[in-house]
Amino acid sequence: AQIVQCYANFNPTDGTCSDILGQVSFEDCCMNPSYGYQENGVCKSCRRASWTKWSSWSPCSVTCTEGVRQRKRACYGIGQCQDPKFEGHIQTEPCEDISCCPENGNWSEWGAWQPCSVTCEKGSKRRKRTCSNPPAKCGGHCEGSDAEVEDCDTGVTCPTHGGWAAWGSWGACAGTCALEGGFPPEQKRYRTCSSPPPSTVPRGNDCPGSNTDIRHCTGLPFCAVKGNWGAWSAASACSVTCGVGKLTQHRRCDNPAPKYGGQYCQGENTQTQLCIIPTNCPANGQWTEWSEWMSCDSPSTRSITCKNKLGRRRRLRDCEGRDFDGDFCEGDSVVFERCYDITDCKAGQDQQIPKAEWSEWTKWSYCKPDCGNNSKQTRKRECRPDISKYT
């Protein structure tokens, strides 16, 4: 068997092998068609023979008039590449970048000299020629320059034009603070037309521009802004829907608001006035105090006194004071609880007199009556016997 150098990758673009695996037989290496192998120093592909893509066209063989250009492709793989169109591995076609080659031209005669560049003392003058005898063709040119310059002397003395001397120092600022949103105070400096002064004969020009320079002062604090009240707001709705209430208006110290240490607005920011809604206000109902617990009984048993019989007791309360569509009292007007009737029971042979403990105090009631010097609040607690013997 033929021994070859086997590679894990074959690049069909440039026909190179990479990622060497080692020496094996040709048959073993080419079990994978994506592999490549080296034979007589040339890298070859294990795949079935196929053409690469055509390369890009080469540059035209000449830079002007008609030439030729080429493109190529290669056949890599085992066997022969199919070529039904007989295109081969090289294609040639005509090309033409520029239809004609450059030809240089010749200069025309020099034109007349232009006037001297100055009207006094010494300057320069110039003349020109054109590339037109004959003109250049296809991007050609004429050798040399199209212009010629030489000195000229007018024989006239030039006037001395005025020049500005250096600026003087800045003067003091016109103010000590800056208005917010406005222009800051200004300061000025001056200069003289004396470096040099304009000549008299011949008459020189005065200095151009102004002899005064103005700038805004920087680094100044903002001027204090005193506050001023804005307009009163529209009156609010009456604070009540029945009886006597009030209307309220507000205003803000924002026209303008005080700034930078300015004084705040003087006076009040709120004003009120009475309003009357000619409707009686609804009075909500209020519960009375709970009644005392009623006796413990059982509808199904004639007597449960001093017996291990479960009964129930109740207490009541009333909803008073509701008027003019006020709210009803929330909750129940009667409550029930389980009980045993052990009132005045005496200790017998099989039982002991139950011990009792005070319950927690209830919350304080509302003051009654609602006004006056004799109003009182009450709270209660219960003496609860130990009824574990009866449960």
Sequence and secondary structure as in RCSB ss.txt:
>XXXX:A:sequence
AQIVQCYANFNPTDGTCSDILGQVSFEDCCMNPSYGYQENGVCKSCRRASWTKWSSWSPCSVTCTEGVRQRKRAC
YGIGQCQDPKFEGHIQTEPCEDISCCPENGNWSEWGAWQPCSVTCEKGSKRRKRTCSNPPAKCGGHCEGSDAEVE
DCDTGVTCPTHGGWAAWGSWGACAGTCALEGGFPPEQKRYRTCSSPPPSTVPRGNDCPGSNTDIRHCTGLPFCAV
KGNWGAWSAASACSVTCGVGKLTQHRRCDNPAPKYGGQYCQGENTQTQLCIIPTNCPANGQWTEWSEWMSCDSPS
TRSITCKNKLGRRRRLRDCEGRDFDGDFCEGDSVVFERCYDITDCKAGQDQQIPKAEWSEWTKWSYCKPDCGNNS
KQTRKRECRPDISKYT
>XXXX:A:secstr
  EEEEEEEEETTTTEEEEEEEEEEHHHHTTSTT EEEETTEEEESSB EE         SSSSS EEEEEE  E
ESBS    TT   SEEEEEE SSSS  B             S SSSEEEEEEE  SBTTB BTT   SS SEEEE
EEE                    S SSB TTS   EEEEE  S SS   TTTT    SS SEEEEE  S  B  B
             S SSEEEEEEEE  S TT  BTT     S SEEEEEEEE S   B  EE         BBTT
BS  TTSS  EEEEEE  EE  BTT     S SEEEEEE   TT    SS     EEE         BSSSSTT 
B      EEE  GGG 
